Amino acid sequence: MRIALFLATIALPTASFAADNVLEQVFDLDHCVAYGVAIMLIAIFVLLFLNFVYVFHEQDTSLSIRDMNDRMSLILKTANQSLWIYKPSNRHYYTITEQGTYGAEYNPVEFSQFFDRGDFDKLQSSIFDMCDGKRPSAVVNIKGAPQTDGEVRHYEITVVVAERDSDGRLKLVLGIQHDVTEEYKRRQHVHELMVRYHTVFNTLLIDMLFYDKNGVLKEINQKASETFHVTDKKEVIDGSFLLENNPMFSRMPLETMENTRSSSIIDFADYQDAKYRLEDFQLKGKMYYESTINPIRGAGGQLEGVYMAGRDITEMVESYHRQKEGALRLFRKTQEIKDYIRNINYALRVSDVRLVNYYPSSFRFEISDDISESQLRMSQLRCIRLAAPRFRRTVSSVLNRMDHGVTRQIEANIETEIHDKKGRPIWLLFNLVPIISADGKVERYFGLCRNMTDLVETEQRLAVETRKAQETERLKQSFLTNMSYEIRTPLNTVVGFADLFETEHDVADEAVFVEEIKRNANTMLQLVNDVLFISRLDANMVEYPLAEVDFALLFESHCQMGWSNKNPDVTTIVDNPYQRLMVEINFEYLGQVIERLCALSVHFAPHGTIKAKCEYRRGELTITVEDTGVGIDEKTLPHVFDRFVRNAKDEMCGTGLDLPIIQLMVQQMGGTIELQSELGKGTTVWVTIPCKASVIEKRTNIV
């Protein structure tokens, strides 16, 4: 178009000149040819010139565009910006290279991979609003997708209209993407610092107050407001609250102020002047306060402000006092508990009681005489083995019940195979109760183990004594019955023969009457004497003083006294191998034993031989009386030492108290008596008395 305009400008004067000369030489062909050639040359020259101008202009324009692109690329790099194009026609995104040409092409899904999904939806929504004519441009802050190192970039994207078509519809949308990650981080850091500052300042658990360089209160945090009963900060940040009027201030000048830490006891009653205005906040009583004053100074040392940090330690001090008192009370209670534990442990040891724990989960049995520690741990097998054989089944049953978690009390009295210092088997009484856990299961069994050896022995002795008492009572009743019968029999005889004197009788019979009365009276007297003597023996009223005697000299005389009423057909023998035997013994009652044994041998041996023998061996004196008499039947033999015992023929030996009296005397002298008899063959009695011999001389010729 420019060339056409240029040609038209030149052609106009030429046409005017030709019109003036056309009249002169209309048909001059030479001139026409010359003019035509000139015109063509001029036209070619003009075309070459215009082409040169156009090429030069295009080169200059390309250089300018390249320079502008370089500068634009430098600006974009410097500003961390990039460009992209969005075409609404195909809804694709195109990157713009540094040369200003289209780069890669992305569909919306591919392009969204570079950004956070939610933020990309906001970007697309803004572009759609521009396409719909709702907004001319938009600025969207968007996050990038996480990179391989986990970093997330932040972008500020400005979308503007790049080109519209002839109908005014949006043809291209230009996106200017500015990487604001560092700016975002900086703003975020500043924001965090500001938030942190305000958060720390307002939420610290200590009081924070800020005064300017003139000592005027400018800021107070929430904790300080609570401490000083400030409901509205505007009431105190009005320029009237000065640092020098602060009761916690150390009164030092602002210019020379240094970091100062102080602890104060403030009585608000002393600060009721108008300059303090403490009455506005209803501060009363005493306050224990700990504070730190920190002046803030510039590079030149000039004061720029003062931070005061403090805290109300009234509750802490009072709590410390209470804690100290509580610690003292706790110490006393701890001592009481320790004393209580010591007393319990002492009581356990003194009373011979042990604490017992059984754990069904581990089958472990623990015994201790200390409440704070376990001293003995045993397995089930050892528990069973420690029990006496007849109680092992009982122990096994008890352990089995506890293993099955029975919720009843466990009690068992067990004899063990352990013996105490006295050689007695130890009896243990166990009382255990189940300890239930939170889930309702038996966690363990706890209780006491008590040594019942003395009590069991006492009970056994009591049972024996009870049986003895019952037997004694039975014997007493039998004794009284028999005695009344035995006394009544001779007494009736005496009375009967005495009555015969009052009836008609032959004078010659009176001698018989008198003899019977005398014999039965003697029997009755002997019976009464034996009853009285055995009563003394039963009551342990007989004493046995020891004296040294020559037993060899006295033995035979007592034997002969016992045999004084023997039958002439009976042969008696005294076997005394000692010429002299000095022993320490109570011979008075031992002599009675010998006499009664010899008298009983006469009773059981109406004929035959009776032999008495003595022998001293190893600190014991043994006396043997042996006869070849009628003997004692097997039924009566086990009861020969009972009182008023009769044989199978209903005959009583002597008064019926001889053998019981002999047995009691021998036992009370510390000796033993044994009797062996066979019906029709005779009886042998052995009496053994412990004694000490000082002289033992045996006979050389024994007949």
Disulfide bonds with the S-S distance in Angstrom:
none
